Amino acid sequence: MLTQVLFAIAIILLGSLVEGFGFGLSLGTRWPYTRNILTLLVRGDPEAAHRVVATTLGLIGVALVVLHPDAATITGLALIVATALFGMGTLHVLAGRAPAFVHGTHGLLAYSVLVSYLVGLRYPDIHFLQYLDTSIALHAVFLAIFLGGMTTGQRGFGQPIEPFVAPKRASQWTVAIHILAALLVVGTLGWMMPAYPVAFYLAIAQFAVGFLLFHGVNLRPKAPGAVVVFHQAMVLAITLAIVLNWQV
């Protein structure tokens, strides 16, 4: 279960490297592999690494179900399969052939995989869905994650969002709603204080990081850079702080 948590974190960070450095369509829309995927992996293509690590996560998920079939391992594997299928869909979103909600759903499912194994590790007597149902803080975070993926999908591959005061295009409306969701995360965690102090302070900092990311996307829309990775790392930290109940 710990290995699955670590691999899930690695996959999310690799996904942010793919987005941040413009590798989203480096393998085209061919999925899951190309004949030279291992060569590309050795050359440092994060999209190739993303797919190879995702395969490893899936194989370990299957092994866990075979060795210890219970609600936690079966749920984890089901979420991995769903994430992989929507991962294929994200390629078509970037290519302009699928709606943005596919990209948002992929991000939501990726975090669900992480949390499902994390809950199984940290709270073995509680099922993931039961935990999720009672975790108000995660509801807000998951909404922001979904809208963050929607933002990436809506703007299109290598396209800027462009600065705005009043949103005019679909991508700008998605950003505006995403900002409201980020404020909801801060407000929810603040309302629940002192239950999740570390998550609350991280969420405040993340709000500022989000504006840096917005600037980076407009400055270099094809490859915004490391700020994408930092933004995703902050989301991971907030999620871990909530589930593991990190205290100051």
C-alpha positions, 0 to 999 in steps of 0.5 A, a space after each residue: 500500500 505504501 508503494 502504491 502511495 509513492 507511485 501515485 505521487 510520482 505519477 502526479 508529479 510526472 504529469 505536471 512535468 509533462 504539462 510544464 515542459 510541453 510534452 503533452 503530445 510528445 507520443 501523439 495520441 497513441 496509447 498506451 505505448 509506442 514501439 520506442 517508449 523505452 528509448 524515449 524514457 532513457 532520453 528523459 521524456 516525462 510522458 514516457 516515464 509517466 506511462 511506464 510508472 502508471 503501468 507499474 502502479 497498475 501491475 502492483 494493483 493487480 498483485 495486491 488484489 490477487 494476494 489480498 482481495 478486499 474492498 481497499 485493494 479492489 477499489 484501488 485497482 478499479 480507480 487505476 483502470 478508470 484513471 488510465 482510460 481517462 488518461 487516454 482521453 486527455 490526449 484527445 483533449 489536448 489534440 482538440 478532439 475531446 471536451 475539457 471535463 475529460 482532463 478534469 476527471 483524469 486529474 480527479 481520478 489520479 488523486 482518488 487513486 492516491 487517497 484510496 491507498 493512503 486511506 487504506 494505509 493510514 485507516 485500514 478499518 475505513 473504506 475509501 468511499 466512507 472516508 471521502 463521504 465524511 471528509 468535507 475538506 477533501 470535497 473542496 480540494 477535489 473540486 479545485 483539482 477537477 477545475 484545475 484539470 478543466 482549466 488545462 483542457 479548456 485552454 488547449 495545448 500550447 494556448 494562452 489564457 490571456 489576462 482578463 478582468 471580466 471573463 470572455 472566453 470559455 478558458 477564462 470562465 473556467 479559470 474564474 470558477 477555478 479561482 472561486 474553488 481555490 477560495 472555497 478550499 481556503 475558506 473551508 479549511 479556515 472554517 474547520 480550524 484548528 483541525 487542519 492547520 498545515 493544510 490551511 497555511 499551504 492552501 493560502 500559499 497555494 493561492 499565490 502560487 496559482 497566480 504565478 502559474 497563470 502568469 507563466 501559462 500566458 508568458 510561455 503557453 507551450 511550456 510554462 516550466 517548473 511552476 506547474 510542478 511546484 503548483 502540483 506539489 503544493 496540491 499534493 502537500 495539501 491533500 497529504 496534510 488533510 488525510 494524514 492530519 498534519 499538525 503544526 
